[in-house]
Amino acid sequence: MQNKGFGKTLLDFVENLVFEKQGSLILVKSLKMYEWVTNFYIKCGYKIITSADEIPEAKTYLPVETWEYLLGKTF
C-alpha cells in the first residue's frame, strides 16, 4: 500500500519520539533495488551517507554493502 501516507505517519512518529528523547540522529538502511524507498527517505530530509566524515556516528555502519544505502537525518 504505497502513497497512502502510512510510511510518512510512522516516520513522523519515530522522529518525534527521537526528538522528545533528545536524540540527535536517525540512521536507516535502504536496499538499492527499492529505489522508491530511498527516494521516500530523501524526500523526508534524509541524506545518503558515504563517509564517516559526513556523520561520525555512522562509522559503525560503514562501509555499506554494494546493494544498500545508509541514510541519515540529524536534528
C-alpha positions, 0 to 999 in steps of 0.5 A: 500500500504505497502513497497512502501516507502510512510510511510518512505517519510512522516516520513522523512518529519515530522522529518525534519520539527521537526528538522528545528523547533528545536524540540527535540522529536517525540512521536507516538502511535502504536496499538499492533495488527499492529505489522508491524507498530511498527516494521516500527517505530523501524526500523526508530530509534524509541524506545518503551517507558515504563517509564517516566524515559526513556523520561520525556516528555512522562509522559503525555502519560503514562501509555499506554493502554494494546493494544498500544505502545508509541514510541519515537525518540529524536534528 
